[in-house]
């Protein structure tokens, strides 16, 4: 499989925010979001056998794994084999996906965080996939302004989500205005800042 990087840090967002986590970032993406904070993951990386990926990951020592990208579901067969191995080893696995590819085949072995693309991203997610979000999964809206917040609010009114929902401001946006919008409009979501960026870790 094509791997961009593997590292250990704190999970900066989502349901496991603040917990030690081993990140496996896969290379390749099918979108080109305007505010992407990992553009290097589109191209950079090298082919690595799954056994070698796991050998390195075991040396980092940890119980929580986050598979991210890029868009990890583009490498479906290899990803499924990887998370099956992690699951069999008793590890907790979360997959971060942009909501353009059916994630149901992976839910047996991992929780899903679906990043629903808002207008500022210049991209779109497949909103019909929200139906398959379970209570152990989550949904994230990366929001830049009130237009994005209103979009998230509209989507949540149309598609009741069983998992936890997060609104995460784009880096450099007016976070106070976004917080005020969430409060004023009672958006059923958690306001979330990216912890790893706040404390200066990867």
N, C-alpha and C positions, 0 to 999 in steps of 0.2 A: 504494500500500500504506500501511497505517497504521503510522507510526513513532513510538515513544516517545522514543528518544534515540539519538544516535550519538556515540561518544567514543573516545579512544585512551587506553590504560592498559597495565598489565601483566596478563597472564592470571593470575588468582588461583587457579585450580584446574585439575585434570585433567592430561592428558598434556603440555600445553604450558605448564604453570605456570611463571611467571617470565619468559615471553617477551613482548616488546611485541606488542600486539594491538589491532585496531580492532573495537569492539563495535557491532553494530547491533541495538538492542533493539526488537522489534516489540510493538505494543499488543495486548492481549487475552489472556485465559486461560480455560480450561474447568475449572479446579480452583480450590480455595480453601484452600491448605495453611495449617495453623495457624501455622507459623513462617515464612511467606513473608517474604523480606527485600526484595522489590521490589513491594509491593502497588500502587504507583502505576502499574505497567505494565498493570494490568487495564483502566484507563480512559483514562489520560492519553496524549496524542499527537495527531498530525495526519496527514492524507492527504498523501503525498509521492510524486511520480512516481519510478520506478526510476532514470531518468537523473539526477534531482536527488540521489537517495540516493548514487549512484556519484560524481557530481561532488564532493559534499562529502567522501565517503570518500577519494577520490584525493588531496584536499588534505591529509588527515591523514598521508599517506605511511606505508605499511606493507605487509607481505606476508602477515600472518596475520589472518584475520577470524573473529570469533565471532558467530553469529546466535543471539540469545537472546530472552527475553521476560520475563513472559508465556509463552505457548506459540506459537512461531513457525509451527508446522505448521498452525495455524488459517487462515493466509493462504497456502494451498498453491500456488495458481497464480502469485501474485506472488513468493513465496519461490523457487519453482523457476526463474523467469526471472532473479531476482537472482543466485542462486548459479551459474547457468549462465554469466552474464556475468563473475562473479568468477573462475570456473574458467578461462574462456577467456583471461582476463588473466594467468593464471599464479599466481593467489593461492591460498593454503591456506585452506580454509573448514571450520569446525566448527559444527554445529548442536546447541544444547542443547534437549532435548525432555523432556517429562514422562512419556513412555511410554504415552500413551493413544491416539496416532494412528500409523498405519502410516507408518514413515519410509523404507521401501524405495525409493520413487521419487526420493528425494533423495541416495541413497548414491553415485550415479554422480559427483556433483559435490562431495560434502562427506563428512567423517567425522561420526559421530553420537556424542553423549554422552547416554545415556538415564538419566534420574534416576528410579530406582525408588522409589516412595513407600512409606515405612515407616509403622507404626501411629500414631506420634506426629503425623504430618501430617494425619490424618483423611481421607486420600484413598487411592486405589488406582491402580496402573498396570496395563497389559495385559501380564502376564508372558509371554504367548506371543510377544511381540515380541523377547524375549531370544534366541530362536533365530536371529534375523537380524543380531545383532551380529557384526561381522567383527573381525579382528585389529587393524585400524586404528581401530576404534571404541572406545568405553569405556562403562562403567556406573558410576553414582554412587548410593550410598545416603546420604542425609542422616539422621544418627542422633542421637537425643536422650538415649538411655539404653540399659541392657542389653537391654531388651525389643526395641528397634529393632535392636540388634546381633544378637540371637538370630534375629530375623526375616530379616536379611540373610544370616546363616549358613545358615538353612533354604533360602532361595531359591537360594543358590549351590550347595547340595548337590543341588537338584532340577533346576536349569538350568545346566549347564556353560557358562560364558561364554568366548568366544574372545578378546574384547578385555580391556583392562586394567580392573580394578575398584578403586574408591575408596570408603572410608568417611570421610565428612566430618561432624564434629560440628556440631550446631546451635549457633549463637552463644549463649553463656551456659551451656552444658551442662558437665558434669564431664568435661573432655577426658582427664584422667589415667585416670579409671575406664574410659572408652571404649577408650583405648589398652591398658590392662591386659586388658580383655576380649578384644580382638583377639589379643593375645599368648597369653593362657591357652588360647584356643580355636582357635588356628592358623587364623584366618579368612584365606582366600586373597585378600587385598585390601591395598591401600596405605592407611595412615592419612594423612589429608590435612587440614591447616588451610587456611582461606581466606587466602591470602597478602596479597591486597589489603587485607583488614581488619586484618591484623597490622601492616602498614606504613602504614596510613592513607591509601590512595589509592582512587580510585573503582573 
